[in-house]
Amino acid sequence: MRTNLVGLTFCLCTLALPLTREVAAQSAELPQASPHARVEQRVGLTDFSVDYSSPAVKGRTVWGGLVPYDKPWRTGANAATKLTSSQDFNFGGKKVPAGTYALYTVPGKASWSVVLNSSLDAWGNDGYDTKKDIARISAKPEAIDNHERMTFAFDDTTDDGTQLSLSWEKVRVRVPLTVDTKGQVKQNIEKSVADAWRPHFTAARYLLDNNGDLDQALGYIDQSIAIKATWWNQWVRAQILNKKGKKADAVASAEKAVQLGKGDRAFEGFFKADVTKAVAEWKK
């Protein structure tokens, strides 16, 4: 019986060897027919990227053959190609919100349609739904020297725009992407100026909360108020003055904080009661 068990075990192990070798061979990393590719470009303050799979010509007829004319195409291989923008932008003149979109095309002999679609889960051409199109524009194909692998690139980039180009076989298609960089810069400057009071306020509050130099803290908070008076900095000023023993001045600053805080949800919901209570105590 023992001999039979040994023999059976040997036979099972022998039968498993080809399967084990087959699994090992399947798990070996091999070149993909259409490898993943990614290209990125900053335009002014906007970051663009394209994620796609890059098929090769391999002696085939691409346009009108491998890729039929006048039918939606995933614009690559495997999953649909994706275009991402960190800011709102114009896609061939069409306004598009910041985000990630599937990029489809409808190749034609004389003209292409280039489409941004909100559905990101489609694989290949399956699942494409025109109802989810965000923007659709026309583009003219250009003749180029043979380009073996399909490639996306950003060309002619300025602070306000770039050309997204698709090149494969002997055809190139370009789509202009533009951004309002001047408008974005203006908003950033305005926000920066509007928040210029904060560094001095933060420094004063730190000194107040950590038993720092109160005269220095008062200097910082006065600079903050000079830039922009808010209930935040007036309330910190009131607490500094109270800690220095200047009750009347503390009450005056606290009352200014109450006036400036009217309609502010943070003040009305969390701080107003504390400020009102403090004023009542200081007046005593």
PyRosetta script that sets phi, psi and omega in degrees:
from pyrosetta import init, pose_from_sequence

init()
pose = pose_from_sequence("MRTNLVGLTFCLCTLALPLTREVAAQSAELPQASPHARVEQRVGLTDFSVDYSSPAVKGRTVWGGLVPYDKPWRTGANAATKLTSSQDFNFGGKKVPAGTYALYTVPGKASWSVVLNSSLDAWGNDGYDTKKDIARISAKPEAIDNHERMTFAFDDTTDDGTQLSLSWEKVRVRVPLTVDTKGQVKQNIEKSVADAWRPHFTAARYLLDNNGDLDQALGYIDQSIAIKATWWNQWVRAQILNKKGKKADAVASAEKAVQLGKGDRAFEGFFKADVTKAVAEWKK")
pose.set_psi(1, -43.3)
pose.set_omega(1, -179.5)
pose.set_phi(2, -62.5)
pose.set_psi(2, -40.1)
pose.set_omega(2, 179.5)
pose.set_phi(3, -62.7)
pose.set_psi(3, -40.9)
pose.set_omega(3, -179.9)
pose.set_phi(4, -63.9)
pose.set_psi(4, -39.7)
pose.set_omega(4, 179.0)
pose.set_phi(5, -64.1)
pose.set_psi(5, -41.5)
pose.set_omega(5, 178.1)
pose.set_phi(6, -62.5)
pose.set_psi(6, -42.4)
pose.set_omega(6, -179.3)
pose.set_phi(7, -65.5)
pose.set_psi(7, -40.4)
pose.set_omega(7, 178.9)
pose.set_phi(8, -63.6)
pose.set_psi(8, -43.2)
pose.set_omega(8, 179.1)
pose.set_phi(9, -61.0)
pose.set_psi(9, -41.4)
pose.set_omega(9, 179.3)
pose.set_phi(10, -62.9)
pose.set_psi(10, -41.4)
pose.set_omega(10, -179.0)
pose.set_phi(11, -65.7)
pose.set_psi(11, -42.9)
pose.set_omega(11, 179.8)
pose.set_phi(12, -62.6)
pose.set_psi(12, -42.6)
pose.set_omega(12, 179.3)
pose.set_phi(13, -64.0)
pose.set_psi(13, -39.1)
pose.set_omega(13, -180.0)
pose.set_phi(14, -64.8)
pose.set_psi(14, -41.7)
pose.set_omega(14, 179.1)
pose.set_phi(15, -66.2)
pose.set_psi(15, -31.1)
pose.set_omega(15, -177.6)
pose.set_phi(16, -75.3)
pose.set_psi(16, -22.0)
pose.set_omega(16, -176.2)
pose.set_phi(17, -58.5)
pose.set_psi(17, -48.6)
pose.set_omega(17, 179.3)
pose.set_phi(18, -60.7)
pose.set_psi(18, -38.5)
pose.set_omega(18, 179.8)
pose.set_phi(19, -64.9)
pose.set_psi(19, -42.7)
pose.set_omega(19, 178.9)
pose.set_phi(20, -61.3)
pose.set_psi(20, -43.2)
pose.set_omega(20, 178.9)
pose.set_phi(21, -65.2)
pose.set_psi(21, -35.2)
pose.set_omega(21, -180.0)
pose.set_phi(22, -66.9)
pose.set_psi(22, -43.3)
pose.set_omega(22, 178.2)
pose.set_phi(23, -62.4)
pose.set_psi(23, -41.1)
pose.set_omega(23, 178.9)
pose.set_phi(24, -62.4)
pose.set_psi(24, -40.1)
pose.set_omega(24, 179.7)
pose.set_phi(25, -66.8)
pose.set_psi(25, -38.4)
pose.set_omega(25, -179.7)
pose.set_phi(26, -66.9)
pose.set_psi(26, -30.0)
pose.set_omega(26, -177.0)
pose.set_phi(27, -84.9)
pose.set_psi(27, -6.4)
pose.set_omega(27, 178.9)
pose.set_phi(28, -66.9)
pose.set_psi(28, 137.6)
pose.set_omega(28, -179.5)
pose.set_phi(29, -76.4)
pose.set_psi(29, 126.1)
pose.set_omega(29, -178.3)
pose.set_phi(30, -126.2)
pose.set_psi(30, 156.7)
pose.set_omega(30, 177.8)
pose.set_phi(31, -61.7)
pose.set_psi(31, 139.4)
pose.set_omega(31, 177.7)
pose.set_phi(32, -84.4)
pose.set_psi(32, 148.5)
pose.set_omega(32, 178.7)
pose.set_phi(33, -64.5)
pose.set_psi(33, -36.0)
pose.set_omega(33, 178.5)
pose.set_phi(34, -131.4)
pose.set_psi(34, 83.3)
pose.set_omega(34, -174.4)
pose.set_phi(35, -64.9)
pose.set_psi(35, 152.5)
pose.set_omega(35, 177.1)
pose.set_phi(36, -66.7)
pose.set_psi(36, 143.9)
pose.set_omega(36, 177.8)
pose.set_phi(37, -141.6)
pose.set_psi(37, 156.1)
pose.set_omega(37, 179.4)
pose.set_phi(38, -149.0)
pose.set_psi(38, 137.5)
pose.set_omega(38, 177.4)
pose.set_phi(39, -132.6)
pose.set_psi(39, 141.4)
pose.set_omega(39, -176.5)
pose.set_phi(40, -130.4)
pose.set_psi(40, 153.1)
pose.set_omega(40, 176.6)
pose.set_phi(41, -157.3)
pose.set_psi(41, 132.5)
pose.set_omega(41, 171.7)
pose.set_phi(42, -94.2)
pose.set_psi(42, 130.2)
pose.set_omega(42, 178.2)
pose.set_phi(43, -119.9)
pose.set_psi(43, 103.4)
pose.set_omega(43, -174.8)
pose.set_phi(44, 66.5)
pose.set_psi(44, -108.0)
pose.set_omega(44, 177.5)
pose.set_phi(45, -112.5)
pose.set_psi(45, 10.7)
pose.set_omega(45, -175.0)
pose.set_phi(46, -110.4)
pose.set_psi(46, 132.2)
pose.set_omega(46, 177.5)
pose.set_phi(47, -100.8)
pose.set_psi(47, 122.6)
pose.set_omega(47, 175.8)
pose.set_phi(48, -109.2)
pose.set_psi(48, 147.3)
pose.set_omega(48, 172.5)
pose.set_phi(49, -149.4)
pose.set_psi(49, 152.6)
pose.set_omega(49, 174.9)
pose.set_phi(50, -129.4)
pose.set_psi(50, 125.7)
pose.set_omega(50, 175.0)
pose.set_phi(51, -109.3)
pose.set_psi(51, 129.4)
pose.set_omega(51, -176.7)
pose.set_phi(52, -158.5)
pose.set_psi(52, 169.7)
pose.set_omega(52, 170.9)
pose.set_phi(53, -108.0)
pose.set_psi(53, 137.8)
pose.set_omega(53, -167.2)
pose.set_phi(54, -109.5)
pose.set_psi(54, 96.4)
pose.set_omega(54, 177.9)
pose.set_phi(55, -75.1)
pose.set_psi(55, 163.8)
pose.set_omega(55, 178.8)
pose.set_phi(56, -113.0)
pose.set_psi(56, 159.2)
pose.set_omega(56, 179.6)
pose.set_phi(57, -69.0)
pose.set_psi(57, -52.1)
pose.set_omega(57, 179.0)
pose.set_phi(58, 53.9)
pose.set_psi(58, 40.3)
pose.set_omega(58, 175.2)
pose.set_phi(59, 76.7)
pose.set_psi(59, 5.4)
pose.set_omega(59, -177.3)
pose.set_phi(60, -89.6)
pose.set_psi(60, 159.6)
pose.set_omega(60, 170.0)
pose.set_phi(61, -82.5)
pose.set_psi(61, 114.3)
pose.set_omega(61, -174.4)
pose.set_phi(62, -83.2)
pose.set_psi(62, -64.6)
pose.set_omega(62, -172.8)
pose.set_phi(63, -80.7)
pose.set_psi(63, 122.9)
pose.set_omega(63, -175.7)
pose.set_phi(64, 84.1)
pose.set_psi(64, -0.5)
pose.set_omega(64, 178.2)
pose.set_phi(65, -125.8)
pose.set_psi(65, -91.4)
pose.set_omega(65, 177.0)
pose.set_phi(66, -57.4)
pose.set_psi(66, -40.1)
pose.set_omega(66, 175.5)
pose.set_phi(67, -112.7)
pose.set_psi(67, 105.2)
pose.set_omega(67, -177.1)
pose.set_phi(68, -65.2)
pose.set_psi(68, 149.6)
pose.set_omega(68, 173.9)
pose.set_phi(69, -74.1)
pose.set_psi(69, 150.6)
pose.set_omega(69, 170.4)
pose.set_phi(70, 62.5)
pose.set_psi(70, 25.7)
pose.set_omega(70, 174.8)
pose.set_phi(71, -131.4)
pose.set_psi(71, 145.4)
pose.set_omega(71, 179.4)
pose.set_phi(72, -59.5)
pose.set_psi(72, 138.0)
pose.set_omega(72, -178.2)
pose.set_phi(73, -130.5)
pose.set_psi(73, 141.6)
pose.set_omega(73, -178.3)
pose.set_phi(74, -69.5)
pose.set_psi(74, -6.3)
pose.set_omega(74, 177.0)
pose.set_phi(75, 63.0)
pose.set_psi(75, 53.8)
pose.set_omega(75, 179.9)
pose.set_phi(76, 148.8)
pose.set_psi(76, -143.8)
pose.set_omega(76, 178.7)
pose.set_phi(77, -133.6)
pose.set_psi(77, 167.9)
pose.set_omega(77, 177.2)
pose.set_phi(78, 59.6)
pose.set_psi(78, -129.8)
pose.set_omega(78, -179.2)
pose.set_phi(79, -69.1)
pose.set_psi(79, 158.8)
pose.set_omega(79, 179.7)
pose.set_phi(80, -61.5)
pose.set_psi(80, 143.9)
pose.set_omega(80, 176.5)
pose.set_phi(81, -65.5)
pose.set_psi(81, 145.0)
pose.set_omega(81, -176.3)
pose.set_phi(82, -125.4)
pose.set_psi(82, 131.9)
pose.set_omega(82, 174.4)
pose.set_phi(83, -109.2)
pose.set_psi(83, 129.9)
pose.set_omega(83, -179.8)
pose.set_phi(84, -122.4)
pose.set_psi(84, 138.1)
pose.set_omega(84, 175.7)
pose.set_phi(85, -131.9)
pose.set_psi(85, 136.0)
pose.set_omega(85, -178.8)
pose.set_phi(86, -81.1)
pose.set_psi(86, -13.6)
pose.set_omega(86, -179.4)
pose.set_phi(87, -134.9)
pose.set_psi(87, 164.0)
pose.set_omega(87, 172.4)
pose.set_phi(88, -58.2)
pose.set_psi(88, 147.0)
pose.set_omega(88, -176.7)
pose.set_phi(89, -151.6)
pose.set_psi(89, 172.4)
pose.set_omega(89, 174.9)
pose.set_phi(90, -109.8)
pose.set_psi(90, 127.2)
pose.set_omega(90, -178.9)
pose.set_phi(91, -106.5)
pose.set_psi(91, 97.9)
pose.set_omega(91, -176.8)
pose.set_phi(92, 58.7)
pose.set_psi(92, 31.3)
pose.set_omega(92, 179.8)
pose.set_phi(93, 97.0)
pose.set_psi(93, -9.1)
pose.set_omega(93, 178.9)
pose.set_phi(94, -95.4)
pose.set_psi(94, 129.4)
pose.set_omega(94, 179.4)
pose.set_phi(95, -72.6)
pose.set_psi(95, 131.4)
pose.set_omega(95, -177.7)
pose.set_phi(96, -134.5)
pose.set_psi(96, 132.0)
pose.set_omega(96, 177.5)
pose.set_phi(97, -68.5)
pose.set_psi(97, 155.5)
pose.set_omega(97, 174.8)
pose.set_phi(98, -56.2)
pose.set_psi(98, 145.8)
pose.set_omega(98, 179.6)
pose.set_phi(99, 150.5)
pose.set_psi(99, -168.6)
pose.set_omega(99, 179.9)
pose.set_phi(100, -115.1)
pose.set_psi(100, 135.7)
pose.set_omega(100, -176.6)
pose.set_phi(101, -136.4)
pose.set_psi(101, 146.7)
pose.set_omega(101, 171.1)
pose.set_phi(102, -75.4)
pose.set_psi(102, 137.8)
pose.set_omega(102, -178.3)
pose.set_phi(103, -109.4)
pose.set_psi(103, 112.3)
pose.set_omega(103, 177.3)
pose.set_phi(104, -111.0)
pose.set_psi(104, 157.1)
pose.set_omega(104, 174.6)
pose.set_phi(105, -134.8)
pose.set_psi(105, 157.3)
pose.set_omega(105, 171.5)
pose.set_phi(106, -124.3)
pose.set_psi(106, 90.9)
pose.set_omega(106, -176.6)
pose.set_phi(107, -66.8)
pose.set_psi(107, 142.3)
pose.set_omega(107, 173.9)
pose.set_phi(108, -138.1)
pose.set_psi(108, 165.5)
pose.set_omega(108, -178.6)
pose.set_phi(109, -65.0)
pose.set_psi(109, -41.6)
pose.set_omega(109, -175.9)
pose.set_phi(110, -106.8)
pose.set_psi(110, -22.6)
pose.set_omega(110, -176.7)
pose.set_phi(111, -152.8)
pose.set_psi(111, 146.2)
pose.set_omega(111, 176.2)
pose.set_phi(112, -113.0)
pose.set_psi(112, 152.6)
pose.set_omega(112, 164.2)
pose.set_phi(113, -104.0)
pose.set_psi(113, 133.2)
pose.set_omega(113, 177.3)
pose.set_phi(114, -117.7)
pose.set_psi(114, 128.5)
pose.set_omega(114, -167.3)
pose.set_phi(115, -128.1)
pose.set_psi(115, 138.7)
pose.set_omega(115, 167.2)
pose.set_phi(116, -106.3)
pose.set_psi(116, 129.6)
pose.set_omega(116, -174.8)
pose.set_phi(117, -127.2)
pose.set_psi(117, 143.8)
pose.set_omega(117, -175.1)
pose.set_phi(118, -80.8)
pose.set_psi(118, -12.4)
pose.set_omega(118, -179.0)
pose.set_phi(119, -83.0)
pose.set_psi(119, 117.6)
pose.set_omega(119, -175.9)
pose.set_phi(120, -104.1)
pose.set_psi(120, -2.7)
pose.set_omega(120, -174.1)
pose.set_phi(121, -95.6)
pose.set_psi(121, -4.2)
pose.set_omega(121, -176.5)
pose.set_phi(122, -67.4)
pose.set_psi(122, 144.3)
pose.set_omega(122, 176.0)
pose.set_phi(123, -115.5)
pose.set_psi(123, 122.7)
pose.set_omega(123, -176.9)
pose.set_phi(124, 68.2)
pose.set_psi(124, -144.5)
pose.set_omega(124, 178.9)
pose.set_phi(125, -89.3)
pose.set_psi(125, -9.2)
pose.set_omega(125, -180.0)
pose.set_phi(126, -72.0)
pose.set_psi(126, 140.7)
pose.set_omega(126, 176.8)
pose.set_phi(127, 89.3)
pose.set_psi(127, -1.1)
pose.set_omega(127, 178.7)
pose.set_phi(128, -70.8)
pose.set_psi(128, 128.8)
pose.set_omega(128, -177.4)
pose.set_phi(129, -129.4)
pose.set_psi(129, 115.6)
pose.set_omega(129, -177.7)
pose.set_phi(130, -62.6)
pose.set_psi(130, -22.8)
pose.set_omega(130, 179.3)
pose.set_phi(131, -65.8)
pose.set_psi(131, -19.1)
pose.set_omega(131, -179.2)
pose.set_phi(132, -99.5)
pose.set_psi(132, 10.9)
pose.set_omega(132, 176.2)
pose.set_phi(133, -65.8)
pose.set_psi(133, 133.8)
pose.set_omega(133, 177.3)
pose.set_phi(134, -97.4)
pose.set_psi(134, -37.0)
pose.set_omega(134, 179.5)
pose.set_phi(135, -153.8)
pose.set_psi(135, 143.0)
pose.set_omega(135, 177.6)
pose.set_phi(136, -140.0)
pose.set_psi(136, 124.9)
pose.set_omega(136, -179.3)
pose.set_phi(137, -132.4)
pose.set_psi(137, 167.0)
pose.set_omega(137, 177.2)
pose.set_phi(138, -104.3)
pose.set_psi(138, 146.2)
pose.set_omega(138, 178.3)
pose.set_phi(139, -143.7)
pose.set_psi(139, 145.3)
pose.set_omega(139, 179.7)
pose.set_phi(140, -95.5)
pose.set_psi(140, 130.5)
pose.set_omega(140, 176.9)
pose.set_phi(141, -72.0)
pose.set_psi(141, 143.7)
pose.set_omega(141, 177.7)
pose.set_phi(142, -111.9)
pose.set_psi(142, 146.0)
pose.set_omega(142, 176.3)
pose.set_phi(143, -81.4)
pose.set_psi(143, 133.7)
pose.set_omega(143, 178.4)
pose.set_phi(144, -136.2)
pose.set_psi(144, 170.3)
pose.set_omega(144, 171.9)
pose.set_phi(145, -67.0)
pose.set_psi(145, 160.6)
pose.set_omega(145, -174.7)
pose.set_phi(146, -56.2)
pose.set_psi(146, 131.3)
pose.set_omega(146, 179.9)
pose.set_phi(147, -121.5)
pose.set_psi(147, 105.3)
pose.set_omega(147, -170.5)
pose.set_phi(148, -62.4)
pose.set_psi(148, -49.5)
pose.set_omega(148, -179.3)
pose.set_phi(149, -103.1)
pose.set_psi(149, 141.5)
pose.set_omega(149, 175.1)
pose.set_phi(150, -64.1)
pose.set_psi(150, 129.8)
pose.set_omega(150, -174.0)
pose.set_phi(151, -138.2)
pose.set_psi(151, 134.6)
pose.set_omega(151, 169.7)
pose.set_phi(152, -98.8)
pose.set_psi(152, 147.9)
pose.set_omega(152, 177.2)
pose.set_phi(153, -152.3)
pose.set_psi(153, 157.8)
pose.set_omega(153, 172.7)
pose.set_phi(154, -107.9)
pose.set_psi(154, 122.4)
pose.set_omega(154, -175.5)
pose.set_phi(155, -121.4)
pose.set_psi(155, 158.1)
pose.set_omega(155, 173.5)
pose.set_phi(156, 52.8)
pose.set_psi(156, 46.1)
pose.set_omega(156, -175.4)
pose.set_phi(157, -78.3)
pose.set_psi(157, 134.8)
pose.set_omega(157, 173.4)
pose.set_phi(158, -126.1)
pose.set_psi(158, -173.4)
pose.set_omega(158, 176.7)
pose.set_phi(159, -70.8)
pose.set_psi(159, -16.6)
pose.set_omega(159, -174.4)
pose.set_phi(160, -114.8)
pose.set_psi(160, -6.1)
pose.set_omega(160, -178.3)
pose.set_phi(161, -176.4)
pose.set_psi(161, 174.0)
pose.set_omega(161, 178.4)
pose.set_phi(162, -155.8)
pose.set_psi(162, 166.3)
pose.set_omega(162, 175.5)
pose.set_phi(163, -108.6)
pose.set_psi(163, 118.4)
pose.set_omega(163, 173.1)
pose.set_phi(164, -86.4)
pose.set_psi(164, 115.8)
pose.set_omega(164, -176.3)
pose.set_phi(165, -114.2)
pose.set_psi(165, 142.2)
pose.set_omega(165, 175.0)
pose.set_phi(166, -116.8)
pose.set_psi(166, 122.1)
pose.set_omega(166, -179.4)
pose.set_phi(167, -124.2)
pose.set_psi(167, 129.9)
pose.set_omega(167, 175.4)
pose.set_phi(168, -160.9)
pose.set_psi(168, 140.4)
pose.set_omega(168, -176.1)
pose.set_phi(169, 55.7)
pose.set_psi(169, -116.2)
pose.set_omega(169, -179.1)
pose.set_phi(170, -119.2)
pose.set_psi(170, 31.0)
pose.set_omega(170, -177.7)
pose.set_phi(171, -132.5)
pose.set_psi(171, 139.9)
pose.set_omega(171, 172.6)
pose.set_phi(172, -130.1)
pose.set_psi(172, 138.8)
pose.set_omega(172, 176.8)
pose.set_phi(173, -126.9)
pose.set_psi(173, 135.3)
pose.set_omega(173, -178.9)
pose.set_phi(174, -119.7)
pose.set_psi(174, 143.0)
pose.set_omega(174, 175.8)
pose.set_phi(175, -129.3)
pose.set_psi(175, 125.5)
pose.set_omega(175, 178.6)
pose.set_phi(176, -77.3)
pose.set_psi(176, 131.5)
pose.set_omega(176, 173.5)
pose.set_phi(177, -114.5)
pose.set_psi(177, 124.9)
pose.set_omega(177, -179.5)
pose.set_phi(178, -126.7)
pose.set_psi(178, 153.5)
pose.set_omega(178, -179.7)
pose.set_phi(179, -137.3)
pose.set_psi(179, 155.2)
pose.set_omega(179, 179.2)
pose.set_phi(180, -92.3)
pose.set_psi(180, 72.7)
pose.set_omega(180, -177.2)
pose.set_phi(181, -64.0)
pose.set_psi(181, -40.4)
pose.set_omega(181, -180.0)
pose.set_phi(182, -62.3)
pose.set_psi(182, -40.7)
pose.set_omega(182, 177.6)
pose.set_phi(183, -65.4)
pose.set_psi(183, -39.6)
pose.set_omega(183, 178.2)
pose.set_phi(184, -65.2)
pose.set_psi(184, -42.3)
pose.set_omega(184, 178.7)
pose.set_phi(185, -62.8)
pose.set_psi(185, -42.3)
pose.set_omega(185, 178.9)
pose.set_phi(186, -59.7)
pose.set_psi(186, -45.0)
pose.set_omega(186, 178.4)
pose.set_phi(187, -62.1)
pose.set_psi(187, -42.1)
pose.set_omega(187, 179.7)
pose.set_phi(188, -63.6)
pose.set_psi(188, -41.3)
pose.set_omega(188, 179.1)
pose.set_phi(189, -65.1)
pose.set_psi(189, -45.6)
pose.set_omega(189, -179.6)
pose.set_phi(190, -61.5)
pose.set_psi(190, -40.8)
pose.set_omega(190, 178.8)
pose.set_phi(191, -66.4)
pose.set_psi(191, -41.6)
pose.set_omega(191, -180.0)
pose.set_phi(192, -63.3)
pose.set_psi(192, -43.2)
pose.set_omega(192, 179.2)
pose.set_phi(193, -66.4)
pose.set_psi(193, -41.5)
pose.set_omega(193, -179.8)
pose.set_phi(194, -63.7)
pose.set_psi(194, -29.7)
pose.set_omega(194, -178.9)
pose.set_phi(195, -97.1)
pose.set_psi(195, 8.7)
pose.set_omega(195, -175.5)
pose.set_phi(196, -65.0)
pose.set_psi(196, -20.3)
pose.set_omega(196, 178.9)
pose.set_phi(197, -72.1)
pose.set_psi(197, -19.9)
pose.set_omega(197, -170.3)
pose.set_phi(198, -67.7)
pose.set_psi(198, -43.6)
pose.set_omega(198, -177.2)
pose.set_phi(199, -58.2)
pose.set_psi(199, -43.0)
pose.set_omega(199, 178.8)
pose.set_phi(200, -67.8)
pose.set_psi(200, -38.5)
pose.set_omega(200, 177.5)
pose.set_phi(201, -62.3)
pose.set_psi(201, -44.7)
pose.set_omega(201, -179.0)
pose.set_phi(202, -63.0)
pose.set_psi(202, -41.7)
pose.set_omega(202, 179.4)
pose.set_phi(203, -64.2)
pose.set_psi(203, -42.7)
pose.set_omega(203, -179.5)
pose.set_phi(204, -65.3)
pose.set_psi(204, -42.6)
pose.set_omega(204, -179.0)
pose.set_phi(205, -65.8)
pose.set_psi(205, -37.0)
pose.set_omega(205, 178.1)
pose.set_phi(206, -61.5)
pose.set_psi(206, -47.0)
pose.set_omega(206, 180.0)
pose.set_phi(207, -63.3)
pose.set_psi(207, -38.7)
pose.set_omega(207, 178.3)
pose.set_phi(208, -63.4)
pose.set_psi(208, -46.4)
pose.set_omega(208, -174.9)
pose.set_phi(209, -75.9)
pose.set_psi(209, -18.1)
pose.set_omega(209, -174.5)
pose.set_phi(210, -119.4)
pose.set_psi(210, 28.0)
pose.set_omega(210, 176.0)
pose.set_phi(211, 55.3)
pose.set_psi(211, 41.5)
pose.set_omega(211, 179.1)
pose.set_phi(212, -84.4)
pose.set_psi(212, -169.8)
pose.set_omega(212, 179.8)
pose.set_phi(213, -69.2)
pose.set_psi(213, 111.8)
pose.set_omega(213, -176.2)
pose.set_phi(214, -70.1)
pose.set_psi(214, -32.8)
pose.set_omega(214, 176.9)
pose.set_phi(215, -64.8)
pose.set_psi(215, -41.8)
pose.set_omega(215, 177.0)
pose.set_phi(216, -65.1)
pose.set_psi(216, -41.8)
pose.set_omega(216, 178.8)
pose.set_phi(217, -61.1)
pose.set_psi(217, -42.1)
pose.set_omega(217, 179.4)
pose.set_phi(218, -64.4)
pose.set_psi(218, -37.5)
pose.set_omega(218, 176.8)
pose.set_phi(219, -62.8)
pose.set_psi(219, -43.2)
pose.set_omega(219, 178.9)
pose.set_phi(220, -63.6)
pose.set_psi(220, -45.2)
pose.set_omega(220, -175.2)
pose.set_phi(221, -69.9)
pose.set_psi(221, -32.3)
pose.set_omega(221, 175.9)
pose.set_phi(222, -66.5)
pose.set_psi(222, -36.4)
pose.set_omega(222, 175.6)
pose.set_phi(223, -65.3)
pose.set_psi(223, -39.4)
pose.set_omega(223, 178.5)
pose.set_phi(224, -62.2)
pose.set_psi(224, -45.4)
pose.set_omega(224, -179.9)
pose.set_phi(225, -66.0)
pose.set_psi(225, -35.2)
pose.set_omega(225, 178.7)
pose.set_phi(226, -62.8)
pose.set_psi(226, -33.4)
pose.set_omega(226, 178.5)
pose.set_phi(227, -75.3)
pose.set_psi(227, -47.7)
pose.set_omega(227, 178.9)
pose.set_phi(228, -162.5)
pose.set_psi(228, 118.4)
pose.set_omega(228, 179.3)
pose.set_phi(229, -79.2)
pose.set_psi(229, 125.2)
pose.set_omega(229, 176.9)
pose.set_phi(230, -131.8)
pose.set_psi(230, 165.5)
pose.set_omega(230, 177.3)
pose.set_phi(231, -65.6)
pose.set_psi(231, -29.0)
pose.set_omega(231, 178.9)
pose.set_phi(232, -60.0)
pose.set_psi(232, -55.8)
pose.set_omega(232, -174.5)
pose.set_phi(233, -74.3)
pose.set_psi(233, -28.8)
pose.set_omega(233, 175.8)
pose.set_phi(234, -68.5)
pose.set_psi(234, -34.9)
pose.set_omega(234, 178.7)
pose.set_phi(235, -69.9)
pose.set_psi(235, -41.0)
pose.set_omega(235, 176.3)
pose.set_phi(236, -64.7)
pose.set_psi(236, -39.6)
pose.set_omega(236, 178.0)
pose.set_phi(237, -61.1)
pose.set_psi(237, -41.7)
pose.set_omega(237, 178.9)
pose.set_phi(238, -61.1)
pose.set_psi(238, -41.2)
pose.set_omega(238, -179.0)
pose.set_phi(239, -69.1)
pose.set_psi(239, -36.2)
pose.set_omega(239, 177.5)
pose.set_phi(240, -64.7)
pose.set_psi(240, -46.0)
pose.set_omega(240, -178.8)
pose.set_phi(241, -64.2)
pose.set_psi(241, -39.4)
pose.set_omega(241, 177.7)
pose.set_phi(242, -62.5)
pose.set_psi(242, -40.7)
pose.set_omega(242, -179.3)
pose.set_phi(243, -67.4)
pose.set_psi(243, -27.3)
pose.set_omega(243, 177.3)
pose.set_phi(244, -83.2)
pose.set_psi(244, -3.3)
pose.set_omega(244, 179.4)
pose.set_phi(245, 87.5)
pose.set_psi(245, 9.6)
pose.set_omega(245, -179.6)
pose.set_phi(246, -96.9)
pose.set_psi(246, 77.7)
pose.set_omega(246, -172.6)
pose.set_phi(247, -62.6)
pose.set_psi(247, -46.2)
pose.set_omega(247, -176.7)
pose.set_phi(248, -61.7)
pose.set_psi(248, -44.3)
pose.set_omega(248, 178.4)
pose.set_phi(249, -66.2)
pose.set_psi(249, -35.7)
pose.set_omega(249, 178.5)
pose.set_phi(250, -63.9)
pose.set_psi(250, -43.0)
pose.set_omega(250, 178.4)
pose.set_phi(251, -62.1)
pose.set_psi(251, -42.7)
pose.set_omega(251, -179.2)
pose.set_phi(252, -61.4)
pose.set_psi(252, -43.5)
pose.set_omega(252, 179.2)
pose.set_phi(253, -67.7)
pose.set_psi(253, -39.0)
pose.set_omega(253, 179.4)
pose.set_phi(254, -64.4)
pose.set_psi(254, -39.5)
pose.set_omega(254, 178.6)
pose.set_phi(255, -67.1)
pose.set_psi(255, -34.7)
pose.set_omega(255, 174.1)
pose.set_phi(256, -64.6)
pose.set_psi(256, -38.3)
pose.set_omega(256, 177.7)
pose.set_phi(257, -61.0)
pose.set_psi(257, -41.1)
pose.set_omega(257, 178.9)
pose.set_phi(258, -62.0)
pose.set_psi(258, -42.9)
pose.set_omega(258, 179.7)
pose.set_phi(259, -64.5)
pose.set_psi(259, -44.9)
pose.set_omega(259, -178.8)
pose.set_phi(260, -70.5)
pose.set_psi(260, -23.5)
pose.set_omega(260, -177.1)
pose.set_phi(261, -86.1)
pose.set_psi(261, -4.7)
pose.set_omega(261, -179.2)
pose.set_phi(262, -60.6)
pose.set_psi(262, 127.4)
pose.set_omega(262, 179.8)
pose.set_phi(263, 87.4)
pose.set_psi(263, -10.6)
pose.set_omega(263, 178.2)
pose.set_phi(264, -84.8)
pose.set_psi(264, 121.1)
pose.set_omega(264, -174.0)
pose.set_phi(265, -63.7)
pose.set_psi(265, -38.0)
pose.set_omega(265, 179.5)
pose.set_phi(266, -64.1)
pose.set_psi(266, -43.6)
pose.set_omega(266, -179.5)
pose.set_phi(267, -68.5)
pose.set_psi(267, -50.0)
pose.set_omega(267, -177.2)
pose.set_phi(268, -62.6)
pose.set_psi(268, -36.5)
pose.set_omega(268, -174.1)
pose.set_phi(269, -86.1)
pose.set_psi(269, -27.6)
pose.set_omega(269, -171.6)
pose.set_phi(270, -126.4)
pose.set_psi(270, -29.4)
pose.set_omega(270, -169.5)
pose.set_phi(271, -111.9)
pose.set_psi(271, -24.7)
pose.set_omega(271, -173.1)
pose.set_phi(272, -57.5)
pose.set_psi(272, -43.9)
pose.set_omega(272, -178.4)
pose.set_phi(273, -61.8)
pose.set_psi(273, -41.2)
pose.set_omega(273, 179.7)
pose.set_phi(274, -66.1)
pose.set_psi(274, -42.1)
pose.set_omega(274, -179.4)
pose.set_phi(275, -65.3)
pose.set_psi(275, -45.4)
pose.set_omega(275, 179.8)
pose.set_phi(276, -61.0)
pose.set_psi(276, -42.8)
pose.set_omega(276, 179.1)
pose.set_phi(277, -63.7)
pose.set_psi(277, -41.6)
pose.set_omega(277, -179.9)
pose.set_phi(278, -64.0)
pose.set_psi(278, -42.4)
pose.set_omega(278, -179.9)
pose.set_phi(279, -60.2)
pose.set_psi(279, -44.0)
pose.set_omega(279, -179.5)
pose.set_phi(280, -62.4)
pose.set_psi(280, -39.8)
pose.set_omega(280, -179.9)
pose.set_phi(281, -70.2)
pose.set_psi(281, -40.3)
pose.set_omega(281, -178.1)
pose.set_phi(282, -67.9)
pose.set_psi(282, -31.7)
pose.set_omega(282, -179.9)
pose.set_phi(283, -68.9)
pose.set_psi(283, -24.9)
pose.set_omega(283, 178.9)
pose.set_phi(284, -67.1)
pose.dump_pdb("model.pdb")
